[in-house]
Amino acid sequence: MMVEELSKVLSVNKIIIVGGGSAGWMTAATLIKTFPKKTITVIESPNTPTIGVGESTIQQIKDWTKYLEINDKDFLKHTDGIYKLSIKFTDFYKKGEAFHYPFGDPFIVNNKAELNDWWFKKFLKPKTSNYNYAECHYPQMAYINQNKLSDSNSLLPFNLYKHVAYHFDATKFGLWLKDHYCIPKGVKHIKEHIQTIEQDKDGIASLNGKHKADLYIDCTGFKSLLLGQTLKEEFINYNDRLPNDSAWATKIKYKDKEKQLVPYTNCTAIENGWVWTIPLWNRIGTGYVYSSQFVDDDTALKQFKKFLKTDQLEFKNIKMRVGIHKRLWVKNVCAIGLSAGFIEPLESNGLFSVHEFLMKLVRTLNREKISQWDKDNFTFQCKLLFDNFSQFVAMHYALSQRTDTPYWKENFNKEWSRHLIDLKRDLTDGFVTNAITKNSFFQFHKNDGIHCIAAGMNWPPTDLENILYLNQMNKKEWTKLFKPCIDNLNKRKMLWDKSVKSSPSFHSFMKEHIYD
């Protein structure tokens, strides 16, 4: 008996995932792909609805689907899915201005077009729109601006199968994973409401007195049934960094599908937060993310209806638990998805944290015998990723110039990080990293999305005055030196724009390649 108990503590051969939805079935899919000989079981309540509004992803999900050997065409048509090339931010910097954050790296070849070349262009022509930054550095902006798409344009340095993400119905995606991937590969599925959770010194002993495992994975959403409610693990609230904690969501029909079906998510800042607009194949998902500190639910709903110019829809209110548990693996319980933590929906990060946490879980489980160090190291990996991403999201508010409502004025005047003032730097402080990059190196890294957000918010990594000062130049000398670089930006943008004119419309491309 002692040997069996010791084996139970050290080895993970039987895993129970509590909760279905996109997080639960993504967890099951990842584990059965990586560990086909382990016993993987999903227990989900037949009575518990999912959040049901996850519709947008970011580029890294392509890495995950590639790992699982899932082809786009296999699931998109079953999940109302389309390709997504970018995220558009409207009215975040100022009312009436917009910018894009496209996927993939900016196009830089042989140092002919560095990121700062665009800022040099803006120094010479200050009226250059911030929107133009992405147009000059990302070839797919030609598709976005003309609402077209192709996978066979030899003149455009863009890879459809690498530099995209998806819009899809997350509930349908979870169901597709269950029926077409997990169960055929051997995942066991039990529909049963968890009524009792038995505990012992090692954590969870059983569920409903009969379901036993070496490891229990909590995918129960915001309620965090196992990690939070049962094991009482502390939750670290991020509301001091991320202002929003509520959302109204709805679905709307297309009026002009050819025009409204676009390959990007649009985020529009309004009075007390922002509205997402996410086109799917058969409908549009939309929602208003707001702060309950500045507006009550009823007033927020009125603001949302005013934005949509309609009230003849069904609206769902969502309360978001923004932050992360202090530990994500406690005893024999590990949390994935909303049960672990959540950054507000800006930058489409919900499913991102799911598949990224899962790949770190896989890395840990490869140890086979899991020590406390391994559990703590899993927490470290996930929280490092989570904290950095949360600060990246917060930068969208920190850099905004809006002061037209108390909500935006509060963000404008907010002290975002004491570390800037105290000259402290820790492992995850993206605020300080961004400040150091701008003020010490005078350029942002191409692999860090802050360069797109900074351009959209007019937060230049360099400035003409310091260029002249530090390089002992006058403006005429500087202009002569960098004008060829600026001309190169303009020429290639024109080439990209011209090269996609004969491409099919985005609607036609999706219809032919996915919905044929």
C-alpha positions as CSV (number, residue, x, y, z in Angstrom):
1,M,0.0,0.0,0.0
2,M,2.8,2.4,0.8
3,V,4.5,1.7,-2.6
4,E,1.2,2.4,-4.4
5,E,0.7,5.7,-2.5
6,L,4.3,6.8,-3.2
7,S,3.8,5.9,-6.9
8,K,0.6,8.0,-7.0
9,V,2.5,11.0,-5.6
10,L,5.4,10.8,-8.0
11,S,4.0,9.6,-11.3
12,V,1.3,11.1,-13.6
13,N,-0.3,8.4,-15.7
14,K,-4.0,9.1,-15.2
15,I,-5.2,12.6,-15.7
16,I,-8.7,14.0,-15.2
17,I,-9.7,17.3,-16.8
18,V,-12.6,19.0,-15.0
19,G,-14.6,21.2,-17.4
20,G,-15.1,21.1,-21.2
21,G,-15.3,24.2,-23.3
22,S,-12.4,25.4,-25.4
23,A,-9.9,25.2,-22.5
24,G,-10.9,21.7,-21.5
25,W,-10.8,20.2,-25.0
26,M,-7.7,22.1,-26.0
27,T,-6.1,20.6,-22.8
28,A,-7.3,17.1,-23.7
29,A,-6.1,17.4,-27.3
30,T,-2.7,18.6,-26.3
31,L,-2.2,15.8,-23.8
32,I,-3.5,13.0,-25.9
33,K,-1.2,14.2,-28.8
34,T,1.8,14.3,-26.5
35,F,1.1,11.4,-24.2
36,P,-1.0,8.9,-26.1
37,K,-0.4,6.1,-23.6
38,K,-1.7,8.1,-20.6
39,T,-5.3,7.9,-19.5
40,I,-6.9,11.2,-20.3
41,T,-10.5,11.9,-19.1
42,V,-12.7,14.9,-19.5
43,I,-15.5,15.3,-17.0
44,E,-17.9,18.1,-17.8
45,S,-21.2,19.1,-16.4
46,P,-24.2,18.7,-18.7
47,N,-25.7,21.8,-17.0
48,T,-22.9,24.3,-17.0
49,P,-22.8,26.7,-19.9
50,T,-19.5,28.0,-21.3
51,I,-18.6,31.7,-21.5
52,G,-19.3,31.4,-25.2
53,V,-17.8,34.6,-26.6
54,G,-14.3,33.6,-27.4
55,E,-14.0,34.3,-31.1
56,S,-10.6,35.8,-31.7
57,T,-7.0,34.5,-31.5
58,I,-3.5,35.7,-32.2
59,Q,-0.7,34.3,-34.3
60,Q,0.7,31.8,-31.9
61,I,-2.4,29.6,-32.2
62,K,-0.9,28.5,-35.6
63,D,2.0,27.0,-33.8
64,W,-0.3,25.0,-31.6
65,T,-2.5,23.7,-34.4
66,K,0.7,22.8,-36.3
67,Y,1.9,20.9,-33.3
68,L,-1.4,19.0,-33.2
69,E,-1.2,18.4,-37.0
70,I,-4.6,20.1,-37.5
71,N,-5.2,21.6,-40.9
72,D,-7.1,24.9,-41.2
73,K,-9.6,23.4,-43.6
74,D,-10.3,20.6,-41.1
75,F,-11.9,22.8,-38.5
76,L,-12.6,26.3,-39.8
77,K,-15.8,25.4,-41.7
78,H,-17.1,23.6,-38.6
79,T,-16.5,26.5,-36.3
80,D,-17.7,29.5,-38.4
81,G,-14.1,30.4,-38.8
82,I,-12.1,32.8,-41.0
83,Y,-8.5,34.0,-41.3
84,K,-7.4,36.9,-39.2
85,L,-4.4,39.1,-40.3
86,S,-4.3,41.9,-37.8
87,I,-5.9,43.7,-34.9
88,K,-7.1,47.3,-35.6
89,F,-7.3,49.9,-32.8
90,T,-9.8,52.7,-33.4
91,D,-10.0,55.8,-31.3
92,F,-7.5,54.5,-28.7
93,Y,-4.9,57.2,-29.3
94,K,-7.3,59.9,-30.2
95,K,-10.9,60.0,-31.5
96,G,-10.9,59.7,-35.2
97,E,-7.5,57.9,-35.5
98,A,-6.8,54.2,-36.0
99,F,-3.8,51.9,-36.4
100,H,-3.1,48.2,-37.0
101,Y,-1.0,45.6,-35.3
102,P,-0.6,42.9,-38.0
103,F,0.7,39.4,-37.3
104,G,4.2,38.2,-38.2
105,D,7.4,40.1,-38.1
106,P,7.8,43.4,-40.0
107,F,9.4,42.9,-43.4
108,I,13.1,43.9,-43.1
109,V,15.6,42.6,-45.7
110,N,19.3,43.4,-45.8
111,N,18.7,46.4,-43.5
112,K,17.0,48.2,-46.4
113,A,14.0,49.2,-44.2
114,E,14.6,49.4,-40.5
115,L,11.7,50.2,-38.2
116,N,13.0,53.7,-37.4
117,D,13.0,54.6,-41.1
118,W,9.3,55.2,-40.8
119,W,9.8,57.6,-37.9
120,F,12.3,59.5,-40.1
121,K,9.6,59.8,-42.7
122,K,7.2,61.2,-40.0
123,F,9.9,63.7,-38.9
124,L,10.1,65.0,-42.4
125,K,6.3,64.9,-43.0
126,P,4.7,65.3,-39.6
127,K,1.2,64.9,-41.0
128,T,1.9,61.3,-42.0
129,S,-0.8,59.2,-40.4
130,N,0.1,56.8,-37.7
131,Y,-1.9,54.2,-39.7
132,N,0.9,54.4,-42.3
133,Y,3.4,52.7,-40.1
134,A,1.9,49.2,-40.5
135,E,1.4,49.8,-44.2
136,C,5.1,50.5,-44.7
137,H,6.3,47.5,-42.7
138,Y,3.7,44.8,-43.2
139,P,2.9,43.6,-46.7
140,Q,-0.4,42.1,-45.6
141,M,-1.7,45.6,-45.0
142,A,-2.3,45.7,-48.8
143,Y,-4.8,42.9,-48.4
144,I,-6.4,44.4,-45.3
145,N,-6.9,47.9,-46.9
146,Q,-8.4,46.4,-50.1
147,N,-10.3,43.6,-48.2
148,K,-8.7,40.9,-50.3
149,L,-6.7,37.7,-49.8
150,S,-4.6,35.2,-51.7
151,D,-2.2,32.4,-51.1
152,S,-0.4,32.7,-54.4
153,N,1.0,36.2,-54.7
154,S,4.6,35.9,-55.5
155,L,5.2,39.7,-55.3
156,L,4.0,39.9,-51.7
157,P,6.4,38.7,-49.0
158,F,3.6,37.3,-46.9
159,N,2.8,33.7,-45.9
160,L,-0.8,32.9,-45.4
161,Y,0.0,29.8,-43.4
162,K,2.4,31.5,-40.9
163,H,1.3,35.1,-40.6
164,V,-2.3,34.7,-39.6
165,A,-4.6,33.7,-36.8
166,Y,-8.3,32.9,-36.7
167,H,-11.7,34.2,-35.9
168,F,-14.0,31.3,-34.9
169,D,-16.7,30.3,-32.5
170,A,-14.8,29.0,-29.5
171,T,-17.7,26.8,-28.3
172,K,-17.9,25.1,-31.7
173,F,-14.1,24.8,-31.7
174,G,-14.2,22.9,-28.4
175,L,-16.9,20.6,-29.7
176,W,-14.9,20.0,-32.9
177,L,-11.8,19.1,-30.9
178,K,-13.9,16.7,-28.8
179,D,-15.6,14.9,-31.7
180,H,-13.0,15.0,-34.4
181,Y,-9.7,14.9,-32.4
182,C,-9.9,13.9,-28.8
183,I,-12.4,11.1,-28.6
184,P,-11.1,9.4,-31.8
185,K,-7.6,9.4,-30.3
186,G,-8.8,7.8,-27.0
187,V,-9.8,10.6,-24.6
188,K,-12.6,9.4,-22.3
189,H,-15.6,11.7,-21.9
190,I,-17.9,11.7,-18.9
191,K,-20.9,14.0,-18.6
192,E,-21.5,14.4,-14.9
193,H,-22.0,17.3,-12.5
194,I,-19.3,17.4,-9.8
195,Q,-21.3,17.3,-6.6
196,T,-18.6,16.2,-4.1
197,I,-14.8,16.7,-4.0
198,E,-12.9,14.5,-1.6
199,Q,-9.5,15.6,-0.3
200,D,-6.5,14.2,1.3
201,K,-3.0,15.4,2.2
202,D,-2.0,15.2,-1.5
203,G,-4.9,17.4,-2.7
204,I,-7.9,15.9,-4.5
205,A,-8.5,12.3,-3.5
206,S,-11.6,11.8,-5.8
207,L,-14.5,13.4,-7.5
208,N,-18.1,12.3,-6.6
209,G,-16.4,9.6,-4.5
210,K,-15.4,7.5,-7.6
211,H,-13.3,9.4,-10.1
212,K,-9.6,9.2,-9.2
213,A,-6.5,10.5,-11.0
214,D,-2.8,11.3,-10.4
215,L,-3.4,14.8,-11.7
216,Y,-6.5,16.9,-11.9
217,I,-6.6,19.8,-14.3
218,D,-9.0,22.6,-13.5
219,C,-10.7,24.0,-16.6
220,T,-13.9,25.2,-14.9
221,G,-13.7,28.8,-15.9
222,F,-13.8,31.8,-13.6
223,K,-15.3,29.8,-10.7
224,S,-12.0,27.8,-10.5
225,L,-13.7,24.9,-8.8
226,L,-10.6,22.9,-7.9
227,L,-7.7,25.3,-7.5
228,G,-9.7,28.3,-6.1
229,Q,-12.8,27.0,-4.4
230,T,-11.5,23.7,-3.1
231,L,-7.8,24.2,-2.5
232,K,-8.3,27.9,-1.6
233,E,-5.3,29.1,-3.6
234,E,-4.9,32.9,-3.4
235,F,-6.0,34.9,-6.4
236,I,-3.9,38.0,-7.3
237,N,-6.1,40.7,-8.7
238,Y,-4.8,42.8,-11.6
239,N,-7.4,45.6,-11.5
240,D,-4.7,48.1,-10.5
241,R,-3.0,47.4,-13.9
242,L,-6.0,46.5,-16.1
243,P,-8.9,48.8,-15.8
244,N,-11.8,46.6,-17.1
245,D,-13.7,43.9,-15.3
246,S,-17.1,43.6,-17.1
247,A,-18.5,43.0,-20.6
248,W,-21.7,43.0,-22.5
249,A,-21.7,40.7,-25.5
250,T,-24.0,40.0,-28.4
251,K,-24.2,38.6,-32.0
252,I,-25.3,40.5,-35.0
253,K,-26.3,39.6,-38.6
254,Y,-24.5,40.8,-41.7
255,K,-26.1,43.6,-43.7
256,D,-23.4,43.6,-46.4
257,K,-21.3,40.5,-45.9
258,E,-18.9,41.2,-48.8
259,K,-18.0,44.5,-47.1
260,Q,-18.3,43.6,-43.4
261,L,-16.4,40.3,-43.6
262,V,-12.9,41.6,-43.0
263,P,-9.7,39.8,-42.0
264,Y,-9.1,41.6,-38.7
265,T,-10.5,42.3,-35.3
266,N,-11.6,45.9,-34.7
267,C,-11.3,47.3,-31.2
268,T,-13.0,50.7,-30.8
269,A,-12.5,52.8,-27.7
270,I,-15.7,54.4,-26.3
271,E,-16.7,56.1,-23.1
272,N,-15.7,53.6,-20.5
273,G,-13.7,51.0,-22.3
274,W,-13.8,49.5,-25.8
275,V,-15.9,47.5,-28.2
276,W,-14.7,44.4,-30.1
277,T,-16.1,43.7,-33.6
278,I,-15.2,40.2,-34.8
279,P,-16.5,38.9,-38.1
280,L,-17.2,35.2,-38.4
281,W,-18.4,33.4,-41.5
282,N,-22.1,33.6,-40.7
283,R,-22.3,36.4,-38.2
284,I,-20.5,39.1,-36.3
285,G,-19.5,38.8,-32.6
286,T,-19.3,42.0,-30.7
287,G,-19.0,43.1,-27.1
288,Y,-18.3,46.1,-24.8
289,V,-15.5,45.7,-22.3
290,Y,-15.8,48.3,-19.5
291,S,-14.9,49.2,-16.0
292,S,-17.6,48.8,-13.2
293,Q,-15.7,51.5,-11.3
294,F,-16.8,54.1,-13.8
295,V,-20.2,52.9,-15.2
296,D,-22.9,50.5,-13.9
297,D,-24.2,47.6,-16.1
298,D,-27.4,49.3,-17.2
299,T,-25.6,52.5,-18.3
300,A,-22.9,50.4,-20.1
301,L,-25.6,48.5,-21.9
302,K,-27.2,51.8,-23.1
303,Q,-23.8,53.0,-24.3
304,F,-23.2,49.7,-26.2
305,K,-26.6,49.9,-27.8
306,K,-25.9,53.5,-28.8
307,F,-22.7,52.4,-30.4
308,L,-24.4,49.5,-32.3
309,K,-27.3,51.8,-33.3
310,T,-29.8,49.0,-32.3
311,D,-31.3,47.4,-29.2
312,Q,-33.1,44.6,-31.0
313,L,-30.6,42.0,-29.9
314,E,-30.0,39.5,-27.1
315,F,-27.2,40.7,-24.7
316,K,-25.2,38.7,-22.3
317,N,-23.4,40.3,-19.3
318,I,-20.1,38.8,-18.2
319,K,-18.2,39.6,-15.0
320,M,-14.4,39.0,-15.5
321,R,-12.0,37.9,-12.9
322,V,-8.9,39.8,-14.0
323,G,-5.6,38.4,-12.5
324,I,-4.0,35.1,-11.8
325,H,-3.7,32.7,-8.9
326,K,-0.5,32.9,-6.8
327,R,0.3,29.3,-7.7
328,L,-1.0,27.5,-10.7
329,W,-0.1,23.9,-9.6
330,V,-1.0,23.1,-6.0
331,K,-0.5,19.5,-4.8
332,N,-2.2,17.4,-7.5
333,V,-4.2,20.2,-9.1
334,C,-3.1,22.3,-12.1
335,A,-5.2,25.1,-13.6
336,I,-5.5,26.0,-17.3
337,G,-7.6,28.7,-18.9
338,L,-9.9,31.1,-17.0
339,S,-9.6,29.0,-13.9
340,A,-5.9,29.9,-13.8
341,G,-6.1,33.6,-14.7
342,F,-7.4,36.1,-17.2
343,I,-6.1,39.2,-18.8
344,E,-9.0,41.4,-20.2
345,P,-9.9,40.5,-23.9
346,L,-7.8,43.3,-25.5
347,E,-5.2,41.7,-27.9
348,S,-7.2,38.5,-28.1
349,N,-5.2,36.8,-25.3
350,G,-7.8,34.3,-23.9
351,L,-7.0,31.2,-25.9
352,F,-3.3,32.3,-26.2
353,S,-2.8,31.7,-22.5
354,V,-4.5,28.3,-22.8
355,H,-2.2,26.9,-25.5
356,E,0.9,28.5,-24.1
357,F,0.2,27.2,-20.6
358,L,-0.4,23.8,-22.1
359,M,2.9,23.7,-23.8
360,K,4.6,24.5,-20.5
361,L,2.5,21.8,-18.9
362,V,3.7,19.3,-21.5
363,R,7.3,20.3,-20.8
364,T,6.8,19.7,-17.1
365,L,5.0,16.3,-17.6
366,N,7.9,15.1,-19.6
367,R,9.7,14.8,-16.3
368,E,7.2,12.0,-15.6
369,K,7.9,12.1,-11.8
370,I,6.8,15.6,-10.7
371,S,8.6,17.2,-7.8
372,Q,7.6,20.4,-5.9
373,W,10.3,22.2,-7.9
374,D,8.7,21.1,-11.1
375,K,5.3,22.4,-10.0
376,D,6.8,25.8,-8.9
377,N,8.7,26.0,-12.1
378,F,5.5,25.5,-14.1
379,T,4.0,28.4,-12.1
380,F,7.0,30.5,-12.8
381,Q,6.9,29.9,-16.5
382,C,3.2,30.7,-16.8
383,K,3.2,33.7,-14.6
384,L,6.2,35.2,-16.3
385,L,4.4,35.0,-19.7
386,F,1.1,36.2,-18.1
387,D,2.6,39.2,-16.4
388,N,4.5,40.4,-19.4
389,F,1.4,40.1,-21.6
390,S,-0.7,41.9,-19.0
391,Q,1.8,44.8,-19.1
392,F,1.7,44.8,-22.9
393,V,-2.1,45.1,-22.8
394,A,-1.8,47.9,-20.1
395,M,0.4,49.9,-22.5
396,H,-2.6,50.4,-24.8
397,Y,-4.1,52.5,-22.0
398,A,-0.9,54.1,-20.7
399,L,-0.1,55.5,-24.1
400,S,-3.5,56.8,-24.9
401,Q,-4.0,60.6,-25.2
402,R,-7.7,60.5,-24.5
403,T,-9.0,62.6,-21.6
404,D,-12.6,63.1,-22.8
405,T,-14.3,61.0,-20.0
406,P,-13.5,60.3,-16.4
407,Y,-12.5,56.8,-17.4
408,W,-9.9,57.9,-20.0
409,K,-8.8,60.8,-17.8
410,E,-8.0,58.4,-15.0
411,N,-5.9,56.2,-17.3
412,F,-4.1,59.3,-18.6
413,N,-3.2,60.5,-15.1
414,K,-2.5,57.0,-13.6
415,E,0.9,56.0,-12.2
416,W,1.4,52.8,-14.0
417,S,4.6,51.6,-12.4
418,R,6.5,52.8,-9.3
419,H,9.6,51.0,-10.8
420,L,10.0,53.9,-13.3
421,I,10.3,56.3,-10.5
422,D,12.3,54.1,-8.1
423,L,14.7,52.9,-10.8
424,K,13.9,49.3,-10.0
425,R,13.8,46.6,-12.6
426,D,12.4,43.1,-12.1
427,L,12.1,40.0,-14.2
428,T,8.7,40.8,-15.7
429,D,8.4,44.6,-15.7
430,G,7.4,45.4,-19.3
431,F,6.8,49.0,-18.4
432,V,10.4,49.5,-17.4
433,T,11.7,47.4,-20.3
434,N,9.8,49.6,-22.8
435,A,11.1,52.7,-21.1
436,I,14.7,51.5,-21.2
437,T,14.3,50.4,-24.8
438,K,13.0,53.8,-25.9
439,N,15.3,56.0,-23.8
440,S,18.6,54.0,-23.9
441,F,18.5,52.2,-27.2
442,F,16.3,54.6,-29.3
443,Q,14.6,51.7,-31.1
444,F,12.1,48.9,-30.4
445,H,12.8,45.3,-31.3
446,K,11.0,44.0,-34.3
447,N,9.8,40.9,-32.4
448,D,8.1,42.9,-29.7
449,G,4.7,44.2,-30.5
450,I,5.2,47.4,-28.6
451,H,6.7,48.9,-31.8
452,C,3.3,48.8,-33.5
453,I,1.4,50.1,-30.5
454,A,4.0,52.9,-30.0
455,A,3.6,53.9,-33.6
456,G,-0.2,54.0,-33.3
457,M,0.0,56.0,-30.1
458,N,2.7,58.4,-31.4
459,W,5.3,57.3,-28.9
460,P,8.5,57.4,-31.0
461,P,11.5,55.4,-29.9
462,T,13.7,58.2,-31.3
463,D,13.4,61.9,-32.2
464,L,14.9,64.2,-34.7
465,E,16.4,66.6,-32.1
466,N,18.4,63.9,-30.3
467,I,19.5,62.4,-33.6
468,L,21.0,65.7,-34.7
469,Y,22.4,66.3,-31.3
470,L,24.1,62.9,-30.8
471,N,25.3,62.6,-34.3
472,Q,26.5,66.2,-34.7
473,M,24.4,66.7,-37.8
474,N,22.2,69.4,-39.1
475,K,18.8,68.6,-40.6
476,K,20.0,69.0,-44.2
477,E,22.8,66.4,-43.7
478,W,20.4,64.1,-41.9
479,T,17.8,64.3,-44.7
480,K,20.3,63.6,-47.4
481,L,21.5,60.5,-45.5
482,F,18.1,59.0,-44.8
483,K,15.9,60.1,-47.7
484,P,16.8,56.9,-49.7
485,C,15.5,54.8,-46.8
486,I,12.3,56.7,-46.7
487,D,11.9,56.5,-50.5
488,N,12.3,52.7,-50.2
489,L,9.5,52.5,-47.7
490,N,7.2,54.4,-50.0
491,K,8.1,52.4,-53.1
492,R,7.6,49.0,-51.6
493,K,4.2,50.0,-50.1
494,M,3.1,51.1,-53.6
495,L,4.4,47.8,-55.0
496,W,2.5,45.8,-52.4
497,D,-0.7,47.8,-53.0
498,K,-0.4,47.2,-56.7
499,S,0.3,43.5,-56.4
500,V,-2.9,42.6,-54.7
501,K,-5.3,44.6,-56.9
502,S,-6.2,41.5,-59.0
503,S,-6.5,39.2,-55.9
504,P,-10.0,37.9,-55.0
505,S,-12.0,39.6,-52.3
506,F,-11.6,38.2,-48.8
507,H,-15.2,36.9,-48.9
508,S,-14.5,35.1,-52.2
509,F,-11.2,33.6,-51.0
510,M,-12.8,32.2,-47.8
511,K,-15.8,30.9,-49.8
512,E,-13.6,29.1,-52.3
513,H,-10.8,27.8,-50.0
514,I,-12.8,26.9,-46.9
515,Y,-16.6,27.0,-47.5
516,D,-16.6,25.3,-50.9
